[in-house]
Amino acid sequence: MLFRKRPVVIEAVRYNGLNHEEIEKFIGKKLEVEIESETAYEACVAPPILSLNIHTLEGVMKARVGDWIIKEPFATDDRKFYPCKPDIFEKTYERVEP
């Protein structure tokens, strides 16, 4: 999907908890999947909360379910991809129709 950050067009994929392989393909490398909380899962009352670790020179950035993974339009070696919370994404970007 394509989205526009006024006036820059970016590429982004939304993490749904099951599509880490799609995001790895988008980013071009393997990502660590981390279990954030096992308590509810171990008690059999909820699924585990997963996150994807995206390594940058700025440090590890965690993408949680619902976050968008954005490809930086003017990429640098330290930040080519980064996660964005859904509420910020919706306020900042608008969908671009092909």
ABEGO torsion letter per residue (X at the ends): XBBBBOABBBBBBBBAGAAAAAAAAAAGBBBBBBBABAAAAAAGABBBBBBBBBBBAAEBBBBBBGBBBBBBABBBAABABBBBBAAAAAAABBBBBX
